[in-house]
Amino acid sequence: MAGIATKHTLPAPFHEYELDDAFDEMVDSGGAVRSHYRHIYEALRELTGDELRRRHVGLIQRRDDVGELVLRDAAEVRHRGDRQRHRDQRKELFRVQRLRRQRANEQQQHCESELSHAHKFVQDGDRNQLKSTPGTLLTSSAPRSPAACRRKGP
């Protein structure tokens, strides 16, 4: 009887499709093809073995093509992510370099201001602020040289 299987097999081309005690969506426990699979079952039975092999090969090729596309897309996403990460790293590097330049400029302006005050102090000849007592060094609130304002370290 077409569409009825023995306990463990179905008719051709499903003769290698084994049935066991597990639930099967296509075939019920009595070996009859379920109604929602009837159309597919009949369409597959009408195909020749060569046609089934040809379609199977076509499916394998499509599956491989899809796999290749997925890998290619994954590589593109990874490449895009690398570009974004590189862009972010460059932005951070430029930000840090800008902050360092700003700090260096601020320090240089501070030192120039201090040196300007010291220079003005010396030009004015206001030596009253310099104090000297026997056995002590001359001191002043102004730096002694430009090197005193130079930044030490990185």
Backbone as JSON Lines, residues from 0, in Angstrom:
{"i":0,"aa":"M","n":[0.85,-1.18,0.0],"ca":[0.0,0.0,0.0],"c":[0.89,1.23,0.0]}
{"i":1,"aa":"A","n":[0.65,2.18,-0.92],"ca":[1.47,3.38,-1.04],"c":[1.24,4.27,0.17]}
{"i":2,"aa":"G","n":[2.34,4.77,0.73],"ca":[2.24,5.68,1.86],"c":[2.18,4.98,3.19]}
{"i":3,"aa":"I","n":[2.22,3.65,3.22],"ca":[2.21,2.92,4.47],"c":[3.56,2.23,4.63]}
{"i":4,"aa":"A","n":[4.14,2.36,5.78],"ca":[5.46,1.78,6.02],"c":[5.33,0.57,6.92]}
{"i":5,"aa":"T","n":[6.32,-0.28,6.83],"ca":[6.41,-1.35,7.81],"c":[6.88,-0.73,9.11]}
{"i":6,"aa":"K","n":[7.11,-1.52,10.11],"ca":[7.52,-0.99,11.4],"c":[8.81,-0.18,11.29]}
{"i":7,"aa":"H","n":[9.72,-0.58,10.4],"ca":[11.02,0.08,10.38],"c":[11.38,0.75,9.06]}
{"i":8,"aa":"T","n":[10.62,0.63,8.01],"ca":[10.99,1.26,6.74],"c":[9.77,1.81,6.01]}
{"i":9,"aa":"L","n":[10.06,2.68,5.07],"ca":[9.03,3.25,4.18],"c":[9.32,2.75,2.77]}
{"i":10,"aa":"P","n":[8.33,2.85,1.86],"ca":[8.59,2.46,0.48],"c":[9.59,3.41,-0.2]}
{"i":11,"aa":"A","n":[10.13,2.99,-1.35],"ca":[11.09,3.79,-2.11],"c":[10.47,5.15,-2.42]}
{"i":12,"aa":"P","n":[11.18,6.21,-2.47],"ca":[12.62,6.35,-2.28],"c":[13.02,6.5,-0.8]}
{"i":13,"aa":"F","n":[12.12,6.18,0.1],"ca":[12.39,6.34,1.53],"c":[12.81,5.03,2.18]}
{"i":14,"aa":"H","n":[13.28,4.06,1.4],"ca":[13.59,2.75,1.95],"c":[14.73,2.77,2.97]}
{"i":15,"aa":"E","n":[15.56,3.79,2.95],"ca":[16.64,3.89,3.95],"c":[16.22,4.74,5.15]}
{"i":16,"aa":"Y","n":[15.02,5.24,5.1],"ca":[14.48,6.07,6.19],"c":[13.9,5.13,7.24]}
{"i":17,"aa":"E","n":[14.63,4.94,8.32],"ca":[14.22,3.97,9.33],"c":[13.32,4.6,10.38]}
{"i":18,"aa":"L","n":[12.32,3.84,10.74],"ca":[11.4,4.27,11.79],"c":[11.74,3.52,13.07]}
{"i":19,"aa":"D","n":[11.62,4.18,14.18],"ca":[11.81,3.51,15.46],"c":[10.74,4.02,16.41]}
{"i":20,"aa":"D","n":[10.94,3.89,17.69],"ca":[9.92,4.28,18.66],"c":[9.87,5.78,18.93]}
{"i":21,"aa":"A","n":[10.83,6.53,18.41],"ca":[10.84,7.98,18.62],"c":[9.74,8.63,17.78]}
{"i":22,"aa":"F","n":[9.26,9.8,18.21],"ca":[8.24,10.53,17.47],"c":[8.78,10.96,16.12]}
{"i":23,"aa":"D","n":[8.01,10.81,15.08],"ca":[8.4,11.21,13.73],"c":[7.34,12.17,13.2]}
{"i":24,"aa":"E","n":[7.76,13.31,12.69],"ca":[6.81,14.3,12.19],"c":[6.11,13.86,10.91]}
{"i":25,"aa":"M","n":[6.81,13.06,10.09],"ca":[6.25,12.7,8.79],"c":[5.36,11.45,8.9]}
{"i":26,"aa":"V","n":[5.75,10.5,9.72],"ca":[5.05,9.22,9.76],"c":[4.52,8.97,11.18]}
{"i":27,"aa":"D","n":[3.27,8.5,11.26],"ca":[2.73,8.2,12.6],"c":[3.19,6.82,13.06]}
{"i":28,"aa":"S","n":[2.79,6.42,14.25],"ca":[3.26,5.16,14.82],"c":[2.77,3.94,14.04]}
{"i":29,"aa":"G","n":[1.7,4.09,13.29],"ca":[1.19,2.99,12.47],"c":[1.86,2.88,11.12]}
{"i":30,"aa":"G","n":[2.74,3.81,10.77],"ca":[3.46,3.78,9.49],"c":[2.79,4.59,8.41]}
{"i":31,"aa":"A","n":[1.68,5.28,8.71],"ca":[0.99,6.11,7.71],"c":[1.59,7.51,7.69]}
{"i":32,"aa":"V","n":[1.67,8.08,6.5],"ca":[2.22,9.43,6.35],"c":[1.18,10.41,6.9]}
{"i":33,"aa":"R","n":[1.63,11.31,7.72],"ca":[0.73,12.3,8.34],"c":[0.21,13.24,7.27]}
{"i":34,"aa":"S","n":[-0.97,13.78,7.48],"ca":[-1.64,14.59,6.45],"c":[-0.84,15.84,6.07]}
{"i":35,"aa":"H","n":[-0.2,16.5,7.02],"ca":[0.53,17.72,6.68],"c":[1.82,17.42,5.91]}
{"i":36,"aa":"Y","n":[2.24,16.15,5.83],"ca":[3.41,15.77,5.04],"c":[3.02,15.06,3.75]}
{"i":37,"aa":"R","n":[1.77,14.78,3.55],"ca":[1.32,14.0,2.39],"c":[1.8,14.62,1.07]}
{"i":38,"aa":"H","n":[1.63,15.92,0.88],"ca":[2.02,16.58,-0.37],"c":[3.52,16.44,-0.62]}
{"i":39,"aa":"I","n":[4.32,16.68,0.38],"ca":[5.79,16.57,0.23],"c":[6.17,15.12,-0.05]}
{"i":40,"aa":"Y","n":[5.59,14.21,0.68],"ca":[5.87,12.79,0.49],"c":[5.58,12.36,-0.94]}
{"i":41,"aa":"E","n":[4.43,12.72,-1.46],"ca":[4.06,12.34,-2.83],"c":[4.98,12.99,-3.86]}
{"i":42,"aa":"A","n":[5.33,14.26,-3.65],"ca":[6.21,14.96,-4.6],"c":[7.6,14.31,-4.63]}
{"i":43,"aa":"L","n":[8.09,13.91,-3.48],"ca":[9.41,13.26,-3.43],"c":[9.37,11.86,-4.04]}
{"i":44,"aa":"R","n":[8.27,11.15,-3.89],"ca":[8.15,9.8,-4.47],"c":[8.14,9.84,-5.99]}
{"i":45,"aa":"E","n":[7.69,10.94,-6.58],"ca":[7.64,11.05,-8.05],"c":[9.01,11.34,-8.66]}
{"i":46,"aa":"L","n":[9.95,11.8,-7.86],"ca":[11.29,12.12,-8.38],"c":[12.12,10.86,-8.56]}
{"i":47,"aa":"T","n":[12.93,10.84,-9.61],"ca":[13.83,9.71,-9.84],"c":[15.03,9.82,-8.92]}
{"i":48,"aa":"G","n":[15.77,8.73,-8.8],"ca":[16.98,8.72,-7.97],"c":[18.01,9.73,-8.47]}
{"i":49,"aa":"D","n":[18.16,9.82,-9.82],"ca":[19.12,10.77,-10.39],"c":[18.72,12.21,-10.07]}
{"i":50,"aa":"E","n":[17.41,12.48,-10.15],"ca":[16.93,13.83,-9.85],"c":[17.17,14.18,-8.37]}
{"i":51,"aa":"L","n":[16.91,13.22,-7.49],"ca":[17.16,13.46,-6.06],"c":[18.65,13.72,-5.8]}
{"i":52,"aa":"R","n":[19.54,12.92,-6.45],"ca":[20.99,13.14,-6.29],"c":[21.39,14.51,-6.83]}
{"i":53,"aa":"R","n":[20.84,14.89,-7.99],"ca":[21.17,16.19,-8.57],"c":[20.74,17.32,-7.63]}
{"i":54,"aa":"R","n":[19.53,17.19,-7.09],"ca":[19.05,18.22,-6.16],"c":[19.86,18.23,-4.86]}
{"i":55,"aa":"H","n":[20.26,17.06,-4.42],"ca":[21.07,16.98,-3.2],"c":[22.41,17.68,-3.41]}
{"i":56,"aa":"V","n":[23.02,17.41,-4.57],"ca":[24.29,18.08,-4.9],"c":[24.08,19.59,-4.97]}
{"i":57,"aa":"G","n":[22.97,20.01,-5.57],"ca":[22.67,21.44,-5.63],"c":[22.52,22.05,-4.25]}
{"i":58,"aa":"L","n":[21.87,21.32,-3.35],"ca":[21.72,21.81,-1.97],"c":[23.07,21.9,-1.27]}
{"i":59,"aa":"I","n":[23.91,20.92,-1.49],"ca":[25.25,20.95,-0.88],"c":[26.03,22.15,-1.4]}
{"i":60,"aa":"Q","n":[25.96,22.37,-2.73],"ca":[26.66,23.53,-3.29],"c":[26.13,24.83,-2.72]}
{"i":61,"aa":"R","n":[24.79,24.94,-2.61],"ca":[24.21,26.16,-2.02],"c":[24.63,26.33,-0.57]}
{"i":62,"aa":"R","n":[24.64,25.21,0.17],"ca":[25.05,25.27,1.57],"c":[26.49,25.77,1.67]}
{"i":63,"aa":"D","n":[27.36,25.24,0.79],"ca":[28.75,25.68,0.79],"c":[28.86,27.15,0.4]}
{"i":64,"aa":"D","n":[28.04,27.57,-0.6],"ca":[28.04,28.98,-0.99],"c":[27.59,29.87,0.16]}
{"i":65,"aa":"V","n":[26.55,29.42,0.86],"ca":[26.06,30.2,2.0],"c":[27.13,30.25,3.08]}
{"i":66,"aa":"G","n":[27.79,29.11,3.33],"ca":[28.87,29.09,4.31],"c":[29.99,30.05,3.94]}
{"i":67,"aa":"E","n":[30.33,30.08,2.65],"ca":[31.37,31.0,2.18],"c":[30.93,32.45,2.37]}
{"i":68,"aa":"L","n":[29.66,32.73,2.05],"ca":[29.15,34.09,2.24],"c":[29.16,34.5,3.71]}
{"i":69,"aa":"V","n":[28.8,33.56,4.57],"ca":[28.81,33.86,6.02],"c":[30.23,34.15,6.47]}
{"i":70,"aa":"L","n":[31.19,33.34,6.02],"ca":[32.58,33.58,6.4],"c":[33.08,34.92,5.86]}
{"i":71,"aa":"R","n":[32.7,35.22,4.61],"ca":[33.11,36.49,4.01],"c":[32.5,37.67,4.77]}
{"i":72,"aa":"D","n":[31.22,37.53,5.12],"ca":[30.57,38.59,5.9],"c":[31.21,38.74,7.27]}
{"i":73,"aa":"A","n":[31.54,37.62,7.9],"ca":[32.19,37.67,9.22],"c":[33.54,38.37,9.11]}
{"i":74,"aa":"A","n":[34.28,38.07,8.05],"ca":[35.57,38.72,7.84],"c":[35.39,40.22,7.64]}
{"i":75,"aa":"E","n":[34.36,40.6,6.88],"ca":[34.09,42.02,6.65],"c":[33.72,42.71,7.94]}
{"i":76,"aa":"V","n":[32.9,42.07,8.74],"ca":[32.51,42.65,10.04],"c":[33.74,42.8,10.93]}
{"i":77,"aa":"R","n":[34.59,41.76,10.95],"ca":[35.81,41.83,11.75],"c":[36.71,42.96,11.24]}
{"i":78,"aa":"H","n":[36.83,43.06,9.91],"ca":[37.66,44.12,9.32],"c":[37.1,45.5,9.68]}
{"i":79,"aa":"R","n":[35.76,45.63,9.59],"ca":[35.11,46.89,9.96],"c":[35.37,47.21,11.43]}
{"i":80,"aa":"G","n":[35.27,46.18,12.27],"ca":[35.55,46.36,13.7],"c":[36.98,46.78,13.95]}
{"i":81,"aa":"D","n":[37.93,46.16,13.19],"ca":[39.34,46.54,13.33],"c":[39.55,47.99,12.91]}
{"i":82,"aa":"R","n":[38.9,48.38,11.82],"ca":[39.04,49.78,11.37],"c":[38.49,50.73,12.41]}
{"i":83,"aa":"Q","n":[37.34,50.41,13.0],"ca":[36.74,51.27,14.02],"c":[37.64,51.32,15.25]}
{"i":84,"aa":"R","n":[38.16,50.16,15.67],"ca":[39.04,50.13,16.83],"c":[40.3,50.97,16.57]}
{"i":85,"aa":"H","n":[40.87,50.83,15.36],"ca":[42.06,51.61,15.0],"c":[41.73,53.11,15.01]}
{"i":86,"aa":"R","n":[40.55,53.47,14.47],"ca":[40.13,54.86,14.46],"c":[39.99,55.4,15.89]}
{"i":87,"aa":"D","n":[39.39,54.58,16.76],"ca":[39.22,54.99,18.16],"c":[40.57,55.15,18.85]}
{"i":88,"aa":"Q","n":[41.51,54.24,18.57],"ca":[42.84,54.33,19.18],"c":[43.56,55.59,18.7]}
{"i":89,"aa":"R","n":[43.43,55.9,17.42],"ca":[44.06,57.13,16.9],"c":[43.46,58.36,17.55]}
{"i":90,"aa":"K","n":[42.12,58.39,17.71],"ca":[41.47,59.53,18.36],"c":[41.99,59.69,19.78]}
{"i":91,"aa":"E","n":[42.11,58.58,20.51],"ca":[42.59,58.63,21.89],"c":[44.05,59.12,21.92]}
{"i":92,"aa":"L","n":[44.87,58.63,21.01],"ca":[46.26,59.07,20.94],"c":[46.33,60.57,20.66]}
{"i":93,"aa":"F","n":[45.56,61.06,19.71],"ca":[45.55,62.5,19.4],"c":[45.06,63.31,20.59]}
{"i":94,"aa":"R","n":[44.06,62.78,21.32],"ca":[43.55,63.47,22.51],"c":[44.64,63.59,23.57]}
{"i":95,"aa":"V","n":[45.36,62.49,23.8],"ca":[46.43,62.5,24.81],"c":[47.55,63.45,24.38]}
{"i":96,"aa":"Q","n":[47.92,63.4,23.1],"ca":[48.96,64.3,22.61],"c":[48.53,65.76,22.74]}
{"i":97,"aa":"R","n":[47.27,66.08,22.46],"ca":[46.76,67.44,22.59],"c":[46.82,67.89,24.05]}
{"i":98,"aa":"L","n":[46.43,67.01,24.97],"ca":[46.5,67.35,26.4],"c":[47.93,67.59,26.84]}
{"i":99,"aa":"R","n":[48.85,66.77,26.36],"ca":[50.26,66.97,26.71],"c":[50.78,68.31,26.18]}
{"i":100,"aa":"R","n":[50.39,68.63,24.95],"ca":[50.81,69.93,24.39],"c":[50.22,71.08,25.2]}
{"i":101,"aa":"Q","n":[48.94,70.95,25.58],"ca":[48.31,72.01,26.39],"c":[49.02,72.17,27.72]}
{"i":102,"aa":"R","n":[49.33,71.05,28.38],"ca":[50.05,71.13,29.66],"c":[51.42,71.75,29.48]}
{"i":103,"aa":"A","n":[52.12,71.35,28.42],"ca":[53.45,71.91,28.15],"c":[53.34,73.41,27.89]}
{"i":104,"aa":"N","n":[52.33,73.83,27.12],"ca":[52.15,75.26,26.84],"c":[51.81,76.03,28.11]}
{"i":105,"aa":"E","n":[50.96,75.44,28.96],"ca":[50.62,76.11,30.22],"c":[51.84,76.24,31.12]}
{"i":106,"aa":"Q","n":[52.63,75.18,31.17],"ca":[53.84,75.23,32.0],"c":[54.83,76.25,31.44]}
{"i":107,"aa":"Q","n":[54.96,76.26,30.12],"ca":[55.88,77.22,29.5],"c":[55.4,78.65,29.78]}
{"i":108,"aa":"Q","n":[54.12,78.91,29.67],"ca":[53.59,80.24,29.96],"c":[53.84,80.61,31.42]}
{"i":109,"aa":"H","n":[53.66,79.66,32.32],"ca":[53.91,79.91,33.74],"c":[55.38,80.26,33.97]}
{"i":110,"aa":"C","n":[56.28,79.46,33.36],"ca":[57.71,79.73,33.51],"c":[58.09,81.08,32.91]}
{"i":111,"aa":"E","n":[57.53,81.39,31.75],"ca":[57.83,82.69,31.13],"c":[57.34,83.83,32.0]}
{"i":112,"aa":"S","n":[56.18,83.64,32.61],"ca":[55.65,84.66,33.52],"c":[56.58,84.83,34.72]}
{"i":113,"aa":"E","n":[57.02,83.72,35.3],"ca":[57.95,83.78,36.44],"c":[59.26,84.45,36.04]}
{"i":114,"aa":"L","n":[59.77,84.09,34.86],"ca":[61.01,84.68,34.39],"c":[60.84,86.17,34.11]}
{"i":115,"aa":"S","n":[59.69,86.54,33.6],"ca":[59.41,87.95,33.33],"c":[59.41,88.74,34.64]}
{"i":116,"aa":"H","n":[58.79,88.18,35.67],"ca":[58.79,88.85,36.97],"c":[60.21,88.96,37.51]}
{"i":117,"aa":"A","n":[60.99,87.9,37.35],"ca":[62.37,87.93,37.84],"c":[63.18,88.97,37.07]}
{"i":118,"aa":"H","n":[62.98,89.01,35.77],"ca":[63.71,89.97,34.94],"c":[63.33,91.4,35.34]}
{"i":119,"aa":"K","n":[62.05,91.63,35.54],"ca":[61.58,92.95,35.95],"c":[62.16,93.31,37.32]}
{"i":120,"aa":"F","n":[62.19,92.34,38.2],"ca":[62.74,92.55,39.53],"c":[64.21,93.0,39.44]}
{"i":121,"aa":"V","n":[64.99,92.33,38.59],"ca":[66.4,92.68,38.45],"c":[66.55,94.04,37.78]}
{"i":122,"aa":"Q","n":[65.73,94.34,36.76],"ca":[65.83,95.62,36.05],"c":[65.46,96.79,36.95]}
{"i":123,"aa":"D","n":[64.49,96.59,37.8],"ca":[64.06,97.68,38.68],"c":[65.13,98.03,39.69]}
{"i":124,"aa":"G","n":[66.06,97.14,39.89],"ca":[67.12,97.43,40.84],"c":[66.65,97.4,42.28]}
{"i":125,"aa":"D","n":[65.5,96.81,42.48],"ca":[64.96,96.75,43.83],"c":[65.69,95.65,44.6]}
{"i":126,"aa":"R","n":[66.82,96.0,45.12],"ca":[67.66,95.03,45.8],"c":[67.35,94.99,47.29]}
{"i":127,"aa":"N","n":[66.39,95.76,47.7],"ca":[66.04,95.75,49.11],"c":[65.43,94.41,49.52]}
{"i":128,"aa":"Q","n":[64.87,93.72,48.53],"ca":[64.24,92.44,48.87],"c":[65.28,91.35,49.04]}
{"i":129,"aa":"L","n":[66.5,91.61,48.57],"ca":[67.57,90.64,48.77],"c":[68.13,90.85,50.15]}
{"i":130,"aa":"K","n":[68.26,89.82,50.89],"ca":[68.77,89.94,52.25],"c":[70.04,89.14,52.36]}
{"i":131,"aa":"S","n":[70.98,89.69,53.05],"ca":[72.23,88.99,53.24],"c":[72.66,89.16,54.69]}
{"i":132,"aa":"T","n":[72.92,88.07,55.28],"ca":[73.47,88.12,56.63],"c":[74.72,87.27,56.61]}
{"i":133,"aa":"P","n":[75.65,87.58,57.44],"ca":[76.9,86.79,57.43],"c":[76.59,85.3,57.61]}
{"i":134,"aa":"G","n":[77.19,84.47,56.78],"ca":[77.05,83.03,56.86],"c":[75.82,82.47,56.15]}
{"i":135,"aa":"T","n":[75.0,83.28,55.46],"ca":[73.85,82.77,54.72],"c":[73.97,83.13,53.25]}
{"i":136,"aa":"L","n":[73.25,82.44,52.43],"ca":[73.25,82.72,50.99],"c":[72.22,83.78,50.69]}
{"i":137,"aa":"L","n":[72.44,84.47,49.58],"ca":[71.44,85.43,49.12],"c":[70.21,84.65,48.67]}
{"i":138,"aa":"T","n":[69.04,85.11,49.03],"ca":[67.8,84.45,48.62],"c":[66.87,85.45,47.98]}
{"i":139,"aa":"S","n":[65.99,84.95,47.18],"ca":[65.01,85.8,46.52],"c":[63.8,84.93,46.2]}
{"i":140,"aa":"S","n":[62.65,85.58,46.02],"ca":[61.46,84.82,45.66],"c":[61.46,84.47,44.18]}
{"i":141,"aa":"A","n":[62.33,85.12,43.4],"ca":[62.39,84.87,41.96],"c":[63.3,83.68,41.69]}
{"i":142,"aa":"P","n":[63.01,82.9,40.64],"ca":[63.9,81.79,40.3],"c":[65.26,82.3,39.88]}
{"i":143,"aa":"R","n":[66.29,81.51,40.1],"ca":[67.66,81.93,39.79],"c":[67.97,81.81,38.31]}
{"i":144,"aa":"S","n":[67.37,80.82,37.61],"ca":[67.7,80.65,36.2],"c":[66.49,80.07,35.48]}
{"i":145,"aa":"P","n":[66.5,80.15,34.14],"ca":[65.42,79.57,33.37],"c":[65.31,78.05,33.6]}
{"i":146,"aa":"A","n":[66.41,77.41,33.93],"ca":[66.39,75.97,34.13],"c":[65.52,75.59,35.32]}
{"i":147,"aa":"A","n":[65.32,76.48,36.26],"ca":[64.5,76.2,37.43],"c":[63.05,75.99,37.03]}
{"i":148,"aa":"C","n":[62.63,76.55,35.91],"ca":[61.25,76.41,35.47],"c":[61.07,75.25,34.5]}
{"i":149,"aa":"R","n":[62.15,74.68,34.05],"ca":[62.04,73.61,33.07],"c":[61.38,72.39,33.72]}
{"i":150,"aa":"R","n":[60.54,71.77,32.94],"ca":[59.81,70.6,33.42],"c":[60.77,69.42,33.5]}
{"i":151,"aa":"K","n":[60.68,68.7,34.58],"ca":[61.52,67.53,34.73],"c":[60.68,66.3,34.47]}
{"i":152,"aa":"G","n":[61.28,65.33,33.79],"ca":[60.55,64.1,33.48],"c":[59.74,64.24,32.21]}
{"i":153,"aa":"P","n":[59.02,63.17,31.88],"ca":[58.24,63.18,30.61],"c":[57.05,64.08,30.64]}
